[in-house]
């Protein structure tokens, strides 16, 4: 029997606000502190983006995490979606490819990215030598998620 994935513990943020948040952390600023929930919102939004220019920022956000000592949590990133969910599949692919990129270029990765990538290796190993990554189309639901009592 399948159980429903855990509801996200992240605050609800309008899609336009996600992009403003992304732009704010990509600007260089020593004063700006980014929280783990904000990073999770941004990574989640990038995994669902349809614009390649936005999706290509996924490793940059991870690099910021690595520089700032923010650790990733696979349960927070992936545990909110069914294994068959297009958003989860995109997140898995982007995490795996980013880890491979960091390894090849000797870039400091955020904590736990290596373990997350290792757990995804059986499913996505072919991406390590691929020229491009095909992501699934993700449509945002018009209905807000709400927890049941």
Order of alpha helices (4+ residues) and beta strands (2+ residues): alpha-alpha-alpha-alpha-alpha-alpha-alpha
